[in-house]
């Protein structure tokens, strides 16, 4: 599928009141959603388009692994929270604590959350991805600031 067609579909989606569109051309398909559910949808594309994304993801994963290895080296302090209580970034992007500039944050320290509650938005490649809680509990720490770049696997929230 031609990238110009995908861009045109995005423009049509933005101009219309439609919240989601899916187009199939032979074995290739693309799905574009105005309000992502926190899960990134992939589409079949020629390797020319997939290769840069894969390289970026591999580089980010390697960087995260290197950072984790450095943090666990000699003299590193053990984390004060269990891995089960941490909510991590599922992708590289920009962290937003609220749905719009000047709006009230989705959650703050002390907010009670349940699975499916929106915690934040991560903007990746001009797509706003809502990050939802996968556990119930109380937010005890918010580790990212509004507008900060975040890495894949970076801890964003602690929920107990």
DSSP file (Angstrom, degrees, kcal/mol; ACC not computed):
  #  RESIDUE AA STRUCTURE BP1 BP2  ACC     N-H-->O    O-->H-N    N-H-->O    O-->H-N    TCO  KAPPA ALPHA  PHI   PSI    X-CA   Y-CA   Z-CA
    1    1 A X              0   0    0      0, 0.0    45,-0.3     0, 0.0     2,-0.2   0.000 360.0 360.0 360.0 134.8    0.0    0.0    0.0
    2    2 A X    >>  -     0   0    0      1,-0.1     4,-1.6    43,-0.1     3,-0.7  -0.462 360.0-134.9 -71.8 135.2    1.4    3.4   -1.0
    3    3 A X  H 3> S+     0   0    0      1,-0.3     4,-2.5     2,-0.2     5,-0.2   0.813 105.9  61.2 -61.5 -30.2    2.3    5.7    2.0
    4    4 A X  H 3> S+     0   0    0      1,-0.2     4,-2.1     2,-0.2    -1,-0.3   0.874 102.7  51.3 -64.1 -35.8    0.6    8.6    0.2
    5    5 A X  H <> S+     0   0    0     -3,-0.7     4,-2.3     2,-0.2    -1,-0.2   0.903 109.4  49.9 -66.1 -40.6   -2.7    6.6    0.3
    6    6 A X  H  X S+     0   0    0     -4,-1.6     4,-2.2     2,-0.2    -2,-0.2   0.928 110.8  49.3 -63.7 -44.8   -2.2    6.0    4.1
    7    7 A X  H  X S+     0   0    0     -4,-2.5     4,-2.2     1,-0.2    -1,-0.2   0.902 110.6  50.7 -61.3 -40.6   -1.6    9.8    4.6
    8    8 A X  H  X S+     0   0    0     -4,-2.1     4,-2.5     1,-0.2    -1,-0.2   0.896 108.5  52.2 -64.3 -39.9   -4.7   10.6    2.6
    9    9 A X  H  X S+     0   0    0     -4,-2.3     4,-2.4     2,-0.2    -1,-0.2   0.901 108.6  50.7 -62.0 -40.9   -6.7    8.2    4.7
   10   10 A X  H  X S+     0   0    0     -4,-2.2     4,-2.3     2,-0.2    -2,-0.2   0.920 110.3  49.4 -63.2 -43.1   -5.5    9.9    7.9
   11   11 A X  H  X S+     0   0    0     -4,-2.2     4,-2.0     1,-0.2    -2,-0.2   0.915 111.2  49.4 -61.6 -42.7   -6.5   13.3    6.5
   12   12 A X  H  X S+     0   0    0     -4,-2.5     4,-1.6     1,-0.2     6,-0.2   0.899 110.3  50.8 -63.5 -39.9   -9.9   12.0    5.6
   13   13 A X  H  < S+     0   0    0     -4,-2.4    -1,-0.2     1,-0.2    -2,-0.2   0.909 110.6  49.1 -63.2 -42.5  -10.3   10.5    9.1
   14   14 A X  H  < S+     0   0    0     -4,-2.3    -1,-0.2     1,-0.2    -2,-0.2   0.856 113.1  47.2 -65.7 -35.3   -9.3   13.9   10.7
   15   15 A X  H  < S+     0   0    0     -4,-2.0    -1,-0.2    -5,-0.2    -2,-0.2   0.755 110.2  59.9 -78.6 -25.0  -11.8   15.8    8.5
   16   16 A X  S  < S-     0   0    0     -4,-1.6    -3,-0.0    -5,-0.2     0, 0.0  -0.369  86.6-116.9 -97.9 177.4  -14.7   13.5    9.1
   17   17 A X  S    S+     0   0    0     -2,-0.1     2,-0.2     2,-0.0    -4,-0.1   0.357  75.4 120.1 -92.7   4.2  -16.6   12.4   12.2
   18   18 A X        -     0   0    0     -6,-0.2    -2,-0.1     1,-0.1     3,-0.1  -0.475  48.4-162.2 -71.9 137.6  -15.5    8.8   11.7
   19   19 A X  S    S+     0   0    0      1,-0.3    15,-3.8    -2,-0.2    16,-0.5   0.666  70.7  17.2 -96.0 -17.4  -13.5    7.4   14.6
   20   20 A X  E     -A   33   0A   0     13,-0.3     2,-0.3    14,-0.1    -1,-0.3  -0.991  58.2-175.8-155.3 144.8  -11.9    4.4   12.8
   21   21 A X  E     -A   32   0A   0     11,-2.6    11,-3.1    -2,-0.3     2,-0.4  -0.998   4.2-168.2-142.3 142.9  -11.4    3.1    9.3
   22   22 A X  E     -A   31   0A   0     -2,-0.3     2,-0.4     9,-0.2     9,-0.2  -0.997   7.3-174.4-133.4 128.9  -10.0   -0.1    7.9
   23   23 A X  E     -A   30   0A   0      7,-2.6     7,-2.5    -2,-0.4     2,-0.4  -0.967   5.7-161.9-125.0 137.6   -9.0   -0.6    4.2
   24   24 A X  E     -A   29   0A   0     -2,-0.4     2,-0.4     5,-0.2     5,-0.2  -0.979   9.5-179.8-121.6 133.6   -7.9   -3.8    2.6
   25   25 A X  E >   -A   28   0A   0      3,-3.1     3,-1.9    -2,-0.4     2,-0.3  -0.900  67.6 -57.8-128.7 100.7   -6.0   -4.0   -0.8
   26   26 A X  T 3  S-     0   0    0     -2,-0.4    -1,-0.0     1,-0.3     0, 0.0  -0.492 121.0 -15.8  65.1-125.0   -5.3   -7.6   -1.6
   27   27 A X  T 3  S+     0   0    0     -2,-0.3     2,-0.3    -3,-0.1    -1,-0.3   0.567 124.0  85.3 -88.1  -9.3   -3.3   -9.1    1.2
   28   28 A X  E <   +A   25   0A   0     -3,-1.9    -3,-3.1    15,-0.1     2,-0.3  -0.700  54.1 173.2 -94.6 144.6   -2.3   -5.7    2.6
   29   29 A X  E     -A   24   0A   0     -2,-0.3    15,-0.6    15,-0.3     2,-0.4  -0.985  15.5-160.7-146.2 156.7   -4.6   -3.8    5.1
   30   30 A X  E     -A   23   0A   0     -7,-2.5    -7,-2.6    -2,-0.3     2,-0.4  -0.999   1.8-164.8-139.3 138.4   -4.4   -0.7    7.2
   31   31 A X  E     -A   22   0A   0     -2,-0.4     2,-0.5    -9,-0.2    -9,-0.2  -0.992   6.7-171.9-125.1 125.9   -6.5    0.3   10.2
   32   32 A X  E     -A   21   0A   0    -11,-3.1   -11,-2.6    -2,-0.4     2,-0.4  -0.975   3.3-172.2-121.8 127.8   -6.5    3.9   11.4
   33   33 A X  E     -A   20   0A   0     -2,-0.5     3,-0.3   -13,-0.2   -13,-0.3  -0.965  22.8-153.3-124.5 135.7   -8.2    4.8   14.7
   34   34 A X  S    S+     0   0    0    -15,-3.8     2,-0.5    -2,-0.4    94,-0.2   0.839  96.5  36.1 -71.6 -34.1   -8.8    8.3   16.1
   35   35 A X  S    S-     0   0    0    -16,-0.5    -1,-0.3    94,-0.0    94,-0.1  -0.799  83.4-156.2-124.1  86.4   -8.8    7.0   19.7
   36   36 A X  B     -b  129   0B   0     92,-0.7    94,-0.6    -2,-0.5     4,-0.1  -0.258  14.8-135.8 -63.2 151.9   -6.3    4.2   20.2
   37   37 A X        -     0   0    0      2,-0.4    95,-0.2    92,-0.1    -1,-0.1   0.190  54.7 -89.2 -94.5  16.0   -7.0    1.8   23.0
   38   38 A X  S    S+     0   0    0      1,-0.3     2,-0.5    90,-0.1    91,-0.1   0.307 104.9 103.1  93.1  -9.8   -3.4    1.7   24.3
   39   39 A X  S    S-     0   0    0     92,-0.0    -2,-0.4     2,-0.0     2,-0.4  -0.926  72.3-131.4-107.6 127.6   -2.6   -1.2   22.0
   40   40 A X        -     0   0    0     -2,-0.5     2,-0.5    -3,-0.1    89,-0.0  -0.632  16.8-144.1 -80.3 132.5   -0.7   -0.4   18.9
   41   41 A X        -     0   0    0     -2,-0.4     2,-0.3   -10,-0.1   -10,-0.1  -0.830  12.9-153.9 -96.9 130.7   -2.2   -1.8   15.7
   42   42 A X        -     0   0    0     -2,-0.5     2,-0.4   -12,-0.0   -11,-0.0  -0.703   5.4-157.8-100.5 155.6    0.2   -3.0   13.0
   43   43 A X        -     0   0    0     -2,-0.3     2,-0.3   -13,-0.1   -13,-0.2  -0.969  26.8-103.1-132.5 151.8   -0.5   -3.1    9.3
   44   44 A X        +     0   0    0    -15,-0.6     2,-0.3    -2,-0.4   -15,-0.3  -0.556  52.1 159.6 -72.5 129.2    1.1   -5.1    6.6
   45   45 A X        -     0   0    0     -2,-0.3     5,-0.1   -17,-0.1   -43,-0.1  -0.955  47.2 -80.1-144.6 161.0    3.4   -3.0    4.5
   46   46 A X    >>  -     0   0    0     -2,-0.3     3,-1.8   -45,-0.3     4,-1.4  -0.287  48.7-108.1 -59.6 151.5    6.3   -3.5    2.1
   47   47 A X  H 3> S+     0   0    0      1,-0.3     4,-2.5     2,-0.2     5,-0.2   0.740 115.5  72.1 -55.5 -23.9    9.6   -4.1    3.9
   48   48 A X  H 3> S+     0   0    0      1,-0.2     4,-0.6     2,-0.2    -1,-0.3   0.882 106.6  35.8 -59.1 -37.9   10.8   -0.7    2.8
   49   49 A X  H <> S+     0   0    0     -3,-1.8     4,-0.8     2,-0.1    -2,-0.2   0.815 118.3  50.3 -85.1 -32.1    8.3    0.8    5.4
   50   50 A X  H  X S+     0   0    0     -4,-1.4     4,-2.4     1,-0.2     5,-0.2   0.827  97.1  68.6 -77.0 -32.6    8.7   -1.8    8.1
   51   51 A X  H  X S+     0   0    0     -4,-2.5     4,-2.4     1,-0.2     5,-0.2   0.901  98.0  48.3 -59.8 -47.0   12.5   -1.8    8.2
   52   52 A X  H  X S+     0   0    0     -4,-0.6     4,-2.3     1,-0.2    -1,-0.2   0.912 112.9  49.1 -61.7 -39.3   13.0    1.6    9.8
   53   53 A X  H  X S+     0   0    0     -4,-0.8     4,-2.6     1,-0.2    -1,-0.2   0.915 111.6  48.8 -63.7 -42.7   10.4    1.0   12.5
   54   54 A X  H  X S+     0   0    0     -4,-2.4     4,-2.6     1,-0.2    -1,-0.2   0.890 111.0  50.6 -64.5 -39.0   12.0   -2.4   13.3
   55   55 A X  H  X S+     0   0    0     -4,-2.4     4,-2.3    -5,-0.2    -1,-0.2   0.909 111.6  47.3 -66.1 -41.4   15.5   -0.7   13.5
   56   56 A X  H  X S+     0   0    0     -4,-2.3     4,-2.4     2,-0.2    -2,-0.2   0.923 113.7  47.8 -64.7 -44.7   14.2    2.0   15.8
   57   57 A X  H  X S+     0   0    0     -4,-2.6     4,-2.5     2,-0.2    -2,-0.2   0.903 112.4  49.1 -63.7 -41.3   12.4   -0.5   18.1
   58   58 A X  H  X S+     0   0    0     -4,-2.6     4,-2.4     1,-0.2    -1,-0.2   0.904 111.8  49.2 -65.2 -40.6   15.5   -2.8   18.2
   59   59 A X  H  X S+     0   0    0     -4,-2.3     4,-2.4     2,-0.2    -2,-0.2   0.904 111.8  48.4 -64.3 -41.3   17.7    0.2   19.1
   60   60 A X  H  X S+     0   0    0     -4,-2.4     4,-2.4     2,-0.2    -2,-0.2   0.904 112.0  49.0 -66.0 -41.1   15.3    1.3   21.8
   61   61 A X  H  X S+     0   0    0     -4,-2.5     4,-2.4     2,-0.2    -2,-0.2   0.904 112.0  48.8 -65.4 -40.5   15.1   -2.2   23.3
   62   62 A X  H  X S+     0   0    0     -4,-2.4     4,-2.5     2,-0.2    -2,-0.2   0.901 111.7  49.8 -65.1 -40.5   18.9   -2.5   23.2
   63   63 A X  H  X S+     0   0    0     -4,-2.4     4,-2.4     2,-0.2    -2,-0.2   0.900 111.3  48.5 -64.3 -40.9   19.2    0.9   24.9
   64   64 A X  H  X S+     0   0    0     -4,-2.4     4,-2.3     2,-0.2    -2,-0.2   0.898 112.1  49.1 -65.7 -40.1   16.7   -0.1   27.6
   65   65 A X  H  X S+     0   0    0     -4,-2.4     4,-2.4     2,-0.2    -2,-0.2   0.904 111.6  49.0 -66.0 -40.9   18.6   -3.4   28.2
   66   66 A X  H  X S+     0   0    0     -4,-2.5     4,-2.4     2,-0.2    -2,-0.2   0.907 111.7  49.6 -64.6 -41.0   21.9   -1.5   28.4
   67   67 A X  H  X S+     0   0    0     -4,-2.4     4,-2.2     2,-0.2    -2,-0.2   0.891 111.3  49.0 -64.1 -39.7   20.4    0.9   30.9
   68   68 A X  H  X S+     0   0    0     -4,-2.3     4,-1.5     2,-0.2    -2,-0.2   0.895 111.0  50.0 -66.9 -39.6   18.9   -1.9   33.0
   69   69 A X  H  < S+     0   0    0     -4,-2.4    -2,-0.2     1,-0.2    -1,-0.2   0.904 111.9  47.9 -65.6 -40.6   22.3   -3.7   33.0
   70   70 A X  H >< S+     0   0    0     -4,-2.4     3,-1.1     1,-0.2    -1,-0.2   0.892 110.9  51.5 -66.8 -38.4   24.1   -0.5   34.1
   71   71 A X  H 3< S+     0   0    0     -4,-2.2    -1,-0.2     1,-0.2    -2,-0.2   0.791 108.9  50.6 -69.5 -26.9   21.5    0.1   36.8
   72   72 A X  T 3< S+     0   0    0     -4,-1.5    -1,-0.2    -5,-0.1    -2,-0.2   0.359  91.0 108.5 -93.5   7.7   21.9   -3.4   38.2
   73   73 A X  S X  S-     0   0    0     -3,-1.1     3,-1.8     1,-0.2    -3,-0.1   0.028  85.4 -48.9 -71.6-175.1   25.7   -3.1   38.4
   74   74 A X  T 3  S+     0   0    0      1,-0.3    -1,-0.2     3,-0.0     3,-0.1  -0.283 127.6  16.6 -59.0 137.8   27.8   -2.9   41.6
   75   75 A X  T 3  S+     0   0    0      1,-0.3    -1,-0.3    -3,-0.1     2,-0.3   0.425  88.1 141.5  82.0  -1.5   26.6   -0.2   44.0
   76   76 A X    <   -     0   0    0     -3,-1.8    -1,-0.3     1,-0.1     2,-0.2  -0.549  52.0-123.5 -76.2 137.6   23.1    0.1   42.4
   77   77 A X        -     0   0    0     -2,-0.3     2,-0.2    -3,-0.1    -1,-0.1  -0.539  24.9-114.9 -77.8 143.8   20.3    0.5   44.8
   78   78 A X        -     0   0    0     -2,-0.2    -1,-0.1     1,-0.1    -6,-0.0  -0.532  40.9 -95.1 -76.8 147.5   17.5   -2.0   44.7
   79   79 A X        -     0   0    0     -2,-0.2    -1,-0.1     1,-0.1     4,-0.1  -0.284  21.8-136.8 -64.6 148.9   14.1   -0.6   43.6
   80   80 A X  S    S+     0   0    0     -3,-0.1     2,-0.3     2,-0.1    -1,-0.1   0.421  84.8  56.4 -84.9   1.3   11.8    0.4   46.4
   81   81 A X  S    S-     0   0    0      2,-0.0     2,-0.2     3,-0.0    -2,-0.1  -0.921  86.8-109.0-132.2 156.5    8.8   -1.2   44.6
   82   82 A X    >>  -     0   0    0     -2,-0.3     3,-1.6     1,-0.1     4,-0.5  -0.528  30.0-117.9 -81.1 152.7    8.0   -4.6   43.3
   83   83 A X  G >4 S+     0   0    0      1,-0.3     3,-0.7     2,-0.2    -1,-0.1   0.784 113.3  64.5 -59.8 -25.8    7.9   -5.1   39.5
   84   84 A X  G 34 S+     0   0    0      1,-0.2    -1,-0.3     3,-0.0    75,-0.0   0.751 100.9  49.6 -69.5 -23.1    4.2   -6.1   39.9
   85   85 A X  G <4 S+     0   0    0     -3,-1.6    74,-3.4    73,-0.1     2,-0.3   0.549  92.7  95.6 -93.3  -7.0    3.3   -2.6   41.1
   86   86 A X  E <<  -F  158   0C   0     -3,-0.7     2,-0.5    -4,-0.5    72,-0.2  -0.640  58.0-155.9 -88.6 139.2    5.1   -0.7   38.3
   87   87 A X  E     -F  157   0C   0     70,-2.7    69,-3.4    -2,-0.3    70,-1.6  -0.974  22.6-164.5-109.2 119.9    3.4    0.5   35.1
   88   88 A X  E     -F  155   0C   0     -2,-0.5     2,-0.3    67,-0.3    67,-0.2  -0.668  27.0 -94.7-108.0 160.0    5.9    0.8   32.3
   89   89 A X        -     0   0    0     65,-2.5    64,-3.2    62,-0.3    65,-0.2  -0.561  24.9-157.4 -71.8 126.2    5.9    2.6   29.0
   90   90 A X  S    S+     0   0    0     -2,-0.3     2,-0.3    62,-0.2    -1,-0.1   0.493  74.7  13.7 -82.8  -1.6    4.9    0.2   26.2
   91   91 A X  S    S-     0   0    0     60,-0.2     2,-0.4    63,-0.1    63,-0.1  -0.969  85.1 -91.1-159.9 168.4    6.6    2.3   23.6
   92   92 A X  S    S+     0   0    0     -2,-0.3     2,-0.3    60,-0.1    59,-0.2  -0.724  72.0  94.6 -85.0 138.1    9.0    5.2   23.0
   93   93 A X  E    S-C  150   0B   0     57,-2.0    57,-3.2    -2,-0.4     2,-0.5  -0.979  73.8 -48.7 173.0-159.9    7.3    8.6   22.8
   94   94 A X  E     -CD 149 123B   0     29,-2.2    29,-2.7    -2,-0.3     2,-0.3  -0.920  48.8-132.2-109.2 128.8    6.3   11.7   24.7
   95   95 A X  E     - D   0 122B   0     53,-3.1    52,-3.3    -2,-0.5     2,-0.4  -0.625  22.4-176.6 -83.0 130.7    4.5   11.4   28.0
   96   96 A X  E     - D   0 121B   0     25,-2.9    25,-2.6    -2,-0.3    50,-0.1  -0.995  14.7-165.7-127.8 127.4    1.3   13.5   28.6
   97   97 A X  S    S+     0   0    0     -2,-0.4     9,-3.2    23,-0.2    10,-0.4   0.606  74.5  43.3 -85.3 -12.4   -0.4   13.4   32.0
   98   98 A X  B    S-H  105   0D   0      7,-0.3     7,-0.2     8,-0.1    23,-0.1  -0.888  82.6-116.8-133.2 160.5   -3.7   15.0   30.7
   99   99 A X  S    S+     0   0    0      5,-0.5     2,-0.3    -2,-0.3     6,-0.1   0.719  98.6   7.5 -71.0 -19.6   -5.9   14.7   27.6
  100  100 A X  S >  S-     0   0    0      4,-0.1     3,-2.2     0, 0.0    -1,-0.1  -0.984  96.2 -77.0-155.2 156.6   -5.2   18.3   26.6
  101  101 A X  T 3  S+     0   0    0     -2,-0.3     3,-0.1     1,-0.3    -2,-0.0  -0.362 119.6  13.6 -57.9 132.6   -2.9   21.2   27.6
  102  102 A X  T 3  S+     0   0    0      1,-0.3    -1,-0.3    -2,-0.1     2,-0.1   0.323 100.2 124.9  84.1  -8.1   -4.2   22.8   30.8
  103  103 A X  S <  S-     0   0    0     -3,-2.2    -1,-0.3     1,-0.1     2,-0.2  -0.380  73.4 -88.1 -80.2 162.6   -6.6   20.0   31.5
  104  104 A X        -     0   0    0      1,-0.1    -5,-0.5    -3,-0.1    -4,-0.1  -0.474  52.7-102.3 -67.8 137.6   -6.7   18.0   34.8
  105  105 A X  B     -H   98   0D   0     -7,-0.2    -7,-0.3    -2,-0.2    -1,-0.1  -0.214  22.0-121.8 -59.1 151.7   -4.3   15.0   34.8
  106  106 A X  S    S+     0   0    0     -9,-3.2     2,-0.3    13,-0.2    14,-0.1   0.935  93.4   2.8 -58.6 -46.9   -5.8   11.6   34.2
  107  107 A X        -     0   0    0     12,-0.5     2,-0.3   -10,-0.4    -1,-0.2  -0.968  64.3-171.6-140.2 155.5   -4.4   10.4   37.6
  108  108 A X    >   -     0   0    0     -2,-0.3     3,-2.3    -3,-0.1    31,-0.3  -0.843  50.3 -63.9-133.9 172.2   -2.5   12.0   40.5
  109  109 A X  T 3  S+     0   0    0     -2,-0.3    31,-0.2     1,-0.3     3,-0.1  -0.421 126.5  26.3 -59.6 129.7   -0.8   10.5   43.6
  110  110 A X  T 3  S+     0   0    0     29,-3.6    -1,-0.3     1,-0.3     2,-0.2   0.236  86.3 138.0  98.9 -11.8   -3.6    9.0   45.7
  111  111 A X    <   -     0   0    0     -3,-2.3    28,-2.7    28,-0.2     2,-0.5  -0.486  51.3-133.7 -69.0 131.7   -6.0    8.3   42.8
  112  112 A X  E     -I  138   0E   0     26,-0.2     2,-0.3    -2,-0.2    26,-0.2  -0.755  30.7-174.7 -83.9 129.3   -7.7    5.0   43.0
  113  113 A X  E     -I  137   0E   0     24,-3.4    24,-2.5    -2,-0.5     2,-0.3  -0.869  14.6-162.7-124.4 158.3   -7.6    3.2   39.7
  114  114 A X    >   -     0   0    0     -2,-0.3     3,-2.3    22,-0.3    19,-0.3  -0.897  47.5 -68.1-130.4 163.1   -9.0   -0.1   38.3
  115  115 A X  T 3  S+     0   0    0     -2,-0.3    19,-0.2     1,-0.3     3,-0.1  -0.255 122.2  27.0 -54.1 133.1   -8.0   -2.1   35.2
  116  116 A X  T 3  S+     0   0    0     17,-3.0    -1,-0.3     1,-0.4     2,-0.2   0.199  84.8 132.4  98.3 -14.9   -8.9   -0.1   32.0
  117  117 A X    <   -     0   0    0     -3,-2.3    16,-2.8    16,-0.1    -1,-0.4  -0.499  63.7-114.0 -69.2 137.6   -8.6    3.4   33.6
  118  118 A X  E     + E   0 132B   0     14,-0.2    14,-0.3    -2,-0.2     3,-0.1  -0.588  35.1 177.2 -74.7 128.6   -6.5    5.7   31.4
  119  119 A X  E     -     0   0B   0     12,-3.4   -12,-0.5    -2,-0.4     2,-0.3   0.782  59.5 -35.7 -98.9 -37.4   -3.3    6.7   33.2
  120  120 A X  E     - E   0 131B   0     11,-1.2    11,-2.8   -14,-0.1     2,-0.4  -0.936  55.6-103.9-167.4-177.9   -1.7    8.9   30.6
  121  121 A X  E     -DE  96 130B   0    -25,-2.6   -25,-2.9    -2,-0.3     2,-0.5  -0.987  19.4-160.1-125.0 139.0   -1.1    9.4   26.9
  122  122 A X  E     -DE  95 129B   0      7,-2.6     7,-2.1    -2,-0.4     2,-0.6  -0.983  12.6-148.1-117.5 121.2    2.1    8.6   25.0
  123  123 A X  E     +DE  94 128B   0    -29,-2.7   -29,-2.2    -2,-0.5     2,-0.4  -0.774  22.8 172.2 -88.4 124.3    2.5   10.3   21.7
  124  124 A X  E >   - E   0 127B   0      3,-2.5     3,-1.5    -2,-0.6   -31,-0.1  -0.976  68.7 -14.9-135.3 120.2    4.5    8.3   19.2
  125  125 A X  T 3  S-     0   0    0     -2,-0.4     3,-0.1     1,-0.3    -1,-0.1   0.900 127.4 -53.7  54.9  45.8    4.8    9.3   15.6
  126  126 A X  T 3  S+     0   0    0      1,-0.2     2,-0.5    -3,-0.0    -1,-0.3   0.579 114.0 119.3  67.1  12.6    2.0   11.9   15.9
  127  127 A X  E <   - E   0 124B   0     -3,-1.5    -3,-2.5     2,-0.0     2,-0.7  -0.928  60.4-139.4-108.0 131.2   -0.4    9.2   17.2
  128  128 A X  E     - E   0 123B   0     -2,-0.5   -92,-0.7    -5,-0.2     2,-0.6  -0.815  20.1-166.7 -91.9 115.1   -1.8    9.7   20.7
  129  129 A X  E     -bE  36 122B   0     -7,-2.1    -7,-2.6    -2,-0.7     2,-0.4  -0.903  13.1-141.1-108.4 115.1   -1.8    6.3   22.6
  130  130 A X  E     - E   0 121B   0     -2,-0.6     2,-0.6   -94,-0.6    -9,-0.2  -0.600  12.9-148.2 -75.0 129.9   -3.9    6.0   25.7
  131  131 A X  E     - E   0 120B   0    -11,-2.8   -12,-3.4    -2,-0.4   -11,-1.2  -0.895  17.2-161.6-102.4 120.8   -2.1    4.0   28.4
  132  132 A X  E     - E   0 118B   0     -2,-0.6   -14,-0.2   -14,-0.3     2,-0.2  -0.704  22.0-105.2-105.4 152.7   -4.5    2.1   30.6
  133  133 A X        -     0   0    0    -16,-2.8   -17,-3.0   -19,-0.3   -16,-0.1  -0.502  19.9-165.1 -71.4 140.3   -4.0    0.5   34.0
  134  134 A X  S    S+     0   0    0    -19,-0.2     2,-0.3    -2,-0.2   -19,-0.2   0.279  72.5  44.2-106.2   8.1   -3.8   -3.3   34.0
  135  135 A X  S    S-     0   0    0    -21,-0.2     2,-0.3   -50,-0.1   -19,-0.1  -0.967  78.5-117.0-147.0 160.8   -4.3   -3.5   37.8
  136  136 A X        +     0   0    0     -2,-0.3     2,-0.3   -22,-0.2   -22,-0.3  -0.742  60.8  84.1 -97.3 148.6   -6.4   -2.0   40.5
  137  137 A X  E    S-I  113   0E   0    -24,-2.5   -24,-3.4    -2,-0.3     2,-0.4  -0.985  74.1 -54.8 157.1-162.3   -5.0    0.0   43.3
  138  138 A X  E     -I  112   0E   0     -2,-0.3    22,-2.4   -26,-0.2     2,-0.5  -0.936  45.7-119.0-116.0 134.2   -3.9    3.5   44.4
  139  139 A X  E     +G  159   0C   0    -28,-2.7   -29,-3.6    -2,-0.4    20,-0.2  -0.604  36.4 170.0 -71.5 118.2   -1.3    5.6   42.5
  140  140 A X  E     +     0   0C   0     18,-2.8     2,-0.3    -2,-0.5    -1,-0.2   0.582  63.3  21.2-106.1 -15.1    1.6    6.1   44.9
  141  141 A X  E     -G  158   0C   0     17,-1.3    17,-2.1   -33,-0.1     2,-0.5  -0.964  51.0-161.2-156.2 137.8    4.1    7.6   42.5
  142  142 A X  E     -G  157   0C   0     -2,-0.3    15,-0.2    15,-0.2    14,-0.1  -0.975  15.0-178.8-115.7 112.6    4.1    9.4   39.1
  143  143 A X        +     0   0    0     13,-3.1     2,-0.3    -2,-0.5    14,-0.2   0.468  57.7  65.1 -98.4  -3.1    7.7    9.1   37.8
  144  144 A X  S    S-     0   0    0     12,-0.7     2,-0.3     4,-0.0     6,-0.1  -0.908  71.3-137.6-119.2 149.8    7.3   11.0   34.5
  145  145 A X    >   -     0   0    0     -2,-0.3     3,-2.4     4,-0.1   -50,-0.2  -0.764  38.0 -84.9-104.7 151.2    6.6   14.7   34.0
  146  146 A X  T 3  S+     0   0    0     -2,-0.3   -50,-0.2     1,-0.3     3,-0.1  -0.296 116.3  15.2 -54.9 127.1    4.2   16.1   31.4
  147  147 A X  T 3  S+     0   0    0    -52,-3.3    -1,-0.3     1,-0.3     2,-0.1   0.364  92.3 137.7  88.9  -4.7    6.0   16.5   28.1
  148  148 A X    <   -     0   0    0     -3,-2.4   -53,-3.1   -53,-0.3    -1,-0.3  -0.469  57.8-117.8 -73.0 143.1    9.0   14.3   29.0
  149  149 A X  E     -C   94   0B   0    -55,-0.2     2,-0.3    -2,-0.1   -55,-0.2  -0.623  34.7-160.1 -73.6 141.3   10.3   11.8   26.5
  150  150 A X  E     -C   93   0B   0    -57,-3.2   -57,-2.0    -2,-0.3     2,-0.3  -0.927   6.7-138.5-125.4 151.9   10.0    8.2   27.7
  151  151 A X    >   -     0   0    0     -2,-0.3     3,-1.9   -59,-0.2   -62,-0.3  -0.683  37.6 -84.5-103.4 157.7   11.7    5.0   26.7
  152  152 A X  T 3  S+     0   0    0      1,-0.3   -62,-0.2    -2,-0.3     3,-0.1  -0.419 117.6  15.0 -58.5 130.3   10.2    1.6   26.1
  153  153 A X  T 3  S+     0   0    0    -64,-3.2    -1,-0.3     1,-0.3     2,-0.2   0.368  88.7 144.1  85.5  -5.3   10.1   -0.2   29.5
  154  154 A X    <   -     0   0    0     -3,-1.9   -65,-2.5   -65,-0.2     2,-0.4  -0.473  57.5-112.7 -68.3 135.4   10.6    3.0   31.6
  155  155 A X  E     +F   88   0C   0    -67,-0.2   -67,-0.3    -2,-0.2     3,-0.1  -0.561  41.3 169.5 -72.0 126.3    8.6    3.0   34.8
  156  156 A X  E     +     0   0C   0    -69,-3.4   -13,-3.1    -2,-0.4   -12,-0.7   0.787  60.9  13.2-104.1 -40.8    5.9    5.7   34.6
  157  157 A X  E     -FG  87 142C   0    -70,-1.6   -70,-2.7   -15,-0.2     2,-0.5  -0.951  55.6-144.1-138.6 153.0    3.7    4.9   37.7
  158  158 A X  E     -FG  86 141C   0    -17,-2.1   -18,-2.8    -2,-0.3   -17,-1.3  -0.993  22.5-174.1-116.6 123.7    3.7    2.9   40.9
  159  159 A X  E       G   0 139C   0    -74,-3.4   -20,-0.2    -2,-0.5   -23,-0.1  -0.977 360.0 360.0-120.7 125.6    0.3    1.4   41.8
  160  160 A X              0   0    0    -22,-2.4   -21,-0.1    -2,-0.5    -1,-0.1   0.357 360.0 360.0-121.5 360.0   -0.2   -0.4   45.1
